[in-house]
């Protein structure tokens, strides 16, 4: 091999990789100042800190309640003391005889079919837990029914249903942001029935949102699974093209859901474009459009859009739990993950199950679930999970 030097003016097609790089300083014509490490604003998130002090307060409160005090004595001794048992209220006696109470680390838990819930009797602690199950961004300020379903999976106390009702009804944010959902008179039109999650989904846009996030998003693409009612919120721009939408769905949806069978949407130009139609033909899927001026065809997405707007309004317009570095709460983009989790773990009226249960078979853990950290959960078997899916499907088809 012979090495021959050629002057730079002669050797004009030299590979850039063969040139010795100049240092990135002021003598370099291509000098680029190194930017300081980007400052990422850390937002203050108000999540109940269920620490040792909290559990200590729960233990102390048992001494103030007759039934809890007696239960602690019975469970500590693991006895059938007839005198103590007769001192319990009737319902407490029945549960004790059935072996439904446990006392790990001095905390009373009541076992139901598939889970254990903590017994709490102190009113100040109850208000703290109700706030976590309703007011927290991870709970979304949702309805009384959905709050009740979350409460009953982690805590228990006498007349708990009445207390949940009294706590939720005066909720100022829920009342201000809630909309009327009365149905118009008309005949219902049956749409193709799915047999599994993410076989058919609805999609639509929420536009007119204030700029949010680092890229100043002003719209949100809402995608809802027709079977499980699971939803995906994708921040975007209202001027996005059909190509932008296709890439967004491919990158953020298909990897999670797999190839779908049918997509139901309105007649937005992005969805009626040749690109979008060809993409569905390539996948071998069906693209269904709603009739013009008949949004009820895509009612699942329309209703989900309204719910999303309500939740965003509650935590951004009326909420102070989440603040950015300037003290503002209107950046809705940073709230979407928490709101998405709140909806997935809330009971849906049409299926009588949470979307997460019907999609995956289990609910993601929420902050209030740490109340059950000392007990062993009883997870549904494969048979019971199949029964849950069947019940959810029957409710959805009613």
C-alpha positions in Angstrom: 0.0 0.0 0.0 1.3 3.4 -1.0 0.3 6.6 0.8 0.2 9.6 -1.5 -0.5 13.1 -0.3 -2.9 15.2 -2.3 -3.5 18.9 -1.7 -7.0 19.7 -0.4 -7.8 21.9 -3.5 -7.1 18.9 -5.7 -8.7 16.2 -3.6 -12.2 17.8 -3.4 -14.1 14.5 -2.8 -12.3 13.6 0.4 -14.3 11.8 3.0 -15.1 14.0 5.9 -14.3 11.2 8.4 -10.7 11.2 7.2 -10.2 14.8 8.2 -8.9 15.6 11.7 -11.6 17.3 13.7 -10.9 20.8 14.9 -11.5 21.5 18.6 -14.9 23.2 19.4 -13.5 26.5 20.5 -13.6 30.2 19.4 -10.8 29.5 16.7 -13.1 27.0 14.9 -15.3 28.7 12.3 -18.0 26.1 13.0 -17.8 26.8 16.8 -21.1 26.0 18.5 -21.4 27.1 22.1 -22.2 24.2 24.4 -25.6 24.8 25.9 -26.0 24.3 29.6 -27.9 21.2 30.7 -31.6 21.8 30.1 -33.6 22.6 33.2 -36.5 20.4 33.5 -39.3 22.0 35.6 -40.2 19.7 38.5 -43.8 20.0 39.3 -45.3 19.7 42.7 -47.5 16.7 42.8 -49.9 16.4 45.7 -50.0 12.7 46.6 -50.9 11.5 50.0 -47.8 10.3 51.9 -49.0 7.1 53.5 -45.9 6.9 55.8 -45.3 5.3 59.1 -47.0 8.1 60.9 -50.2 7.5 59.0 -50.3 3.8 60.0 -49.5 4.7 63.6 -52.5 7.1 63.7 -54.7 4.3 62.3 -53.5 1.9 65.1 -54.2 4.6 67.8 -57.7 5.2 66.4 -58.6 1.6 67.1 -58.5 2.2 70.9 -61.3 4.8 70.4 -63.7 2.3 68.7 -65.3 -0.5 70.7 -65.5 -3.0 67.8 -61.9 -2.4 66.6 -60.6 -2.6 70.1 -62.2 -6.0 70.7 -61.1 -7.2 67.3 -57.5 -6.3 68.1 -57.7 -8.4 71.3 -59.3 -11.4 69.5 -56.9 -11.4 66.6 -53.8 -10.9 68.8 -54.8 -13.9 70.9 -56.3 -15.8 67.9 -59.0 -17.0 70.3 -62.7 -17.6 70.3 -63.4 -15.7 73.6 -67.2 -15.9 73.7 -67.4 -12.9 76.0 -65.5 -10.6 73.7 -67.2 -12.0 70.6 -70.7 -11.2 72.0 -69.5 -7.7 72.6 -69.1 -7.2 68.9 -71.9 -5.8 66.7 -73.8 -8.5 64.8 -72.2 -7.9 61.4 -68.7 -7.8 62.9 -69.4 -11.1 64.6 -70.4 -12.8 61.4 -67.3 -11.5 59.6 -65.1 -12.7 62.4 -66.6 -16.1 62.4 -66.0 -16.4 58.7 -62.3 -15.5 59.2 -62.5 -12.3 57.2 -60.3 -10.2 59.6 -56.5 -10.1 59.7 -54.2 -8.1 61.9 -50.8 -7.7 60.1 -48.6 -5.1 61.9 -51.4 -4.0 64.2 -53.7 -2.9 61.2 -57.1 -4.5 60.8 -57.9 -5.7 57.3 -61.2 -7.1 56.1 -60.9 -9.8 53.4 -63.4 -9.9 50.6 -63.5 -12.3 47.7 -60.4 -11.1 45.9 -58.8 -8.4 48.1 -58.3 -7.0 51.5 -59.3 -3.5 52.7 -58.1 -1.5 55.6 -60.4 -0.7 58.5 -60.3 3.0 59.4 -62.4 4.7 62.0 -60.8 8.1 62.6 -62.7 10.8 60.8 -59.6 13.0 60.0 -57.9 10.0 58.4 -61.0 9.2 56.4 -61.2 12.6 54.9 -57.5 12.3 53.9 -58.2 9.0 52.1 -61.4 10.2 50.5 -59.4 13.2 49.1 -56.9 10.7 47.6 -59.7 8.6 46.0 -61.6 11.6 44.6 -59.6 14.9 44.5 -56.2 13.5 43.4 -55.2 13.9 39.8 -54.8 10.1 39.8 -58.5 9.9 40.6 -59.7 12.6 38.3 -62.5 14.2 40.3 -64.8 11.6 38.7 -68.4 10.7 39.7 -69.6 9.4 43.0 -70.1 5.9 41.6 -66.5 5.7 40.4 -65.2 7.1 43.6 -67.2 4.6 45.6 -65.6 1.7 43.5 -62.1 3.0 44.2 -62.8 3.4 47.9 -64.2 -0.1 48.4 -61.0 -1.6 47.1 -58.7 -0.1 49.8 -60.6 1.1 52.9 -63.7 0.2 54.9 -65.6 1.8 57.8 -69.1 1.9 59.0 -71.6 3.8 56.8 -68.9 4.3 54.3 -71.2 4.6 51.3 -73.1 7.5 52.9 -69.9 9.3 53.7 -68.6 8.9 50.1 -71.9 10.3 48.8 -71.7 13.3 51.2 -68.1 13.9 50.2 -68.6 13.8 46.5 -71.9 15.7 46.1 -70.6 19.1 47.3 -67.5 18.8 45.1 -67.3 22.3 43.5 -65.0 21.3 40.7 -67.2 18.3 39.6 -70.4 20.4 39.6 -68.8 23.3 37.7 -67.2 21.1 35.0 -69.9 18.5 34.6 -72.1 18.5 31.5 -75.6 17.3 30.8 -75.6 13.8 29.2 -79.3 13.5 28.5 -79.9 11.4 25.4 -81.9 12.7 22.5 -84.9 10.8 21.4 -84.3 8.4 18.5 -83.7 4.9 17.4 -80.4 3.2 18.4 -78.3 1.9 15.5 -76.3 -1.3 16.3 -72.7 -1.2 15.2 -70.4 -4.2 14.7 -69.7 -6.0 18.0 -66.0 -6.7 19.0 -65.0 -10.0 20.5 -61.7 -8.9 22.1 -59.9 -5.7 23.2 -58.6 -3.4 20.4 -60.4 -5.2 17.6 -62.5 -2.1 16.9 -61.8 1.4 18.1 -63.1 4.9 17.7 -61.0 8.0 17.2 -61.6 11.7 17.1 -60.0 15.0 17.8 -60.3 17.5 20.7 -59.3 20.9 19.3 -59.3 24.4 20.7 -57.0 23.5 23.6 -54.5 26.1 24.9 -50.9 25.5 23.9 -49.3 23.0 26.2 -46.1 21.0 26.5 -42.7 21.8 25.0 -44.0 21.6 21.5 -47.1 23.8 22.2 -49.7 21.2 21.4 -53.1 22.6 20.9 -55.1 19.4 20.1 -55.5 15.8 21.4 -56.2 12.7 19.4 -58.6 10.5 21.4 -58.7 6.7 20.7 -61.2 4.5 22.5 -61.4 0.7 22.4 -64.9 -0.4 21.8 -64.6 -3.6 23.8 -62.9 -2.6 27.1 -63.5 1.2 26.8 -59.7 1.8 27.3 -58.6 5.1 26.0 -55.4 6.6 24.6 -54.8 10.4 24.7 -52.2 11.6 22.2 -51.3 15.4 22.3 -50.8 16.8 18.8 -51.5 19.9 16.7 -54.7 20.7 15.0 -52.9 21.5 11.7 -51.2 18.0 11.6 -51.5 16.3 8.2 -52.8 12.9 7.4 -49.1 11.7 7.4 -48.5 13.1 10.8 -51.6 11.4 12.1 -50.7 8.1 10.5 -47.2 8.2 12.0 -48.6 9.1 15.4 -51.0 6.1 15.4 -48.3 3.8 14.2 -45.7 4.9 16.8 -48.0 5.2 19.8 -51.0 2.9 19.2 -50.2 0.0 16.9 -47.2 -1.2 19.0 -49.6 -1.4 22.1 -52.8 -2.7 20.5 -51.6 -4.7 17.5 -53.3 -4.5 14.1 -57.0 -3.6 14.5 -60.0 -4.9 12.5 -62.1 -1.8 12.1 -61.6 2.0 12.8 -64.7 4.2 13.3 -64.1 8.0 12.8 -65.8 11.1 11.6 -65.3 12.6 8.1 -62.3 14.7 9.1 -60.1 15.3 6.0 -57.2 13.5 7.7 -59.3 10.3 7.9 -60.8 10.6 4.4 -57.5 11.2 2.7 -56.0 8.8 0.2 -53.0 8.1 2.4 -55.2 7.1 5.4 -57.4 4.9 3.2 -54.3 3.2 1.6 -52.8 2.6 5.0 -55.9 0.7 6.1 -55.9 -1.3 2.9 -52.2 -2.2 3.6 -53.2 -3.4 7.0 -56.2 -5.3 5.7 -58.5 -3.3 8.1 -61.8 -1.6 7.6 -62.3 2.1 7.8 -65.8 3.2 8.8 -67.0 6.8 8.6 -69.9 8.4 10.4 -72.7 9.9 8.4 -72.3 13.7 7.9 -74.0 15.6 10.8 -74.7 12.3 12.7 -72.0 12.2 15.4 -73.9 9.5 17.3 -72.3 6.9 15.0 -69.0 7.8 16.6 -70.6 8.3 20.0 -68.0 6.4 22.1 -65.3 8.8 21.0 -67.6 11.8 21.3 -68.4 10.9 24.9 -64.8 10.2 25.8 -63.9 13.6 24.4 -66.4 15.2 26.7 -65.1 13.3 29.7 -61.5 14.3 28.8 -62.5 18.0 28.6 -64.2 17.7 32.0 -61.2 16.1 33.6 -58.8 18.6 32.2 -61.0 21.4 33.3 -61.1 20.1 36.9 -57.4 19.7 37.3 -56.2 22.7 35.3 -58.9 25.4 35.5 -60.1 24.6 39.1 -57.2 22.6 40.5 -54.1 23.7 42.4 -52.5 20.3 43.1 -50.2 20.4 40.1 -48.2 23.5 39.5 -45.3 24.3 37.1 -42.3 26.3 38.1 -44.2 29.6 37.5 -47.1 28.6 39.6 -49.5 27.9 36.7 -51.7 24.9 36.3 -53.0 25.2 32.8 -50.4 23.0 31.0 -52.9 20.2 30.2 -50.3 18.0 28.4 -48.4 17.1 31.6 -51.7 16.0 33.2 -52.7 13.5 30.5 -50.8 10.4 31.9 -52.4 10.9 35.3 -55.9 11.5 33.8 -55.5 8.5 31.5 -54.6 6.3 34.5 -57.6 7.7 36.5 -60.1 6.8 33.8 -58.6 3.3 33.2 -58.9 2.4 36.8 -62.5 3.7 37.2 -65.6 1.6 36.8 -67.3 2.1 33.4 -71.1 2.2 33.5 -71.6 0.2 30.3 -69.4 -2.7 31.4 -69.6 -2.6 35.2 -65.8 -3.1 35.2 -62.7 -0.9 34.9 -61.2 -0.6 31.4 -57.9 -1.9 32.7 -59.5 -5.1 34.0 -61.2 -5.9 30.7 -58.0 -5.1 28.7 -55.3 -6.6 30.9 -57.0 -8.5 33.7 -55.6 -6.3 36.5 -55.8 -2.7 37.7 -52.6 -0.6 37.7 -51.4 0.4 41.2 -52.6 3.8 42.5 -51.2 5.7 45.5 -54.1 4.6 47.8 -53.3 0.9 47.0 -50.3 1.2 49.4 -52.9 0.7 52.2 -52.8 -3.0 51.3 -49.1 -3.5 51.3 -49.0 -5.8 54.3 -51.6 -8.2 53.1 -51.6 -11.0 50.5 -53.8 -10.3 47.6 -56.0 -13.1 46.1 -55.8 -12.7 42.3 -58.6 -14.0 40.1 -57.9 -17.3 38.4 -58.0 -17.7 34.7 -61.5 -19.0 34.9 -62.8 -16.0 36.9 -61.0 -13.6 34.5 -62.8 -15.2 31.6 -66.1 -14.7 33.5 -65.2 -11.1 34.1 -64.6 -10.6 30.4 -67.9 -12.3 29.5 -69.8 -10.1 32.0 -68.2 -7.0 30.7 -69.1 -8.0 27.1 -72.7 -8.6 28.0 -73.0 -5.3 29.8 -71.5 -3.5 26.8 -73.9 -5.2 24.4 -77.0 -4.2 26.3 
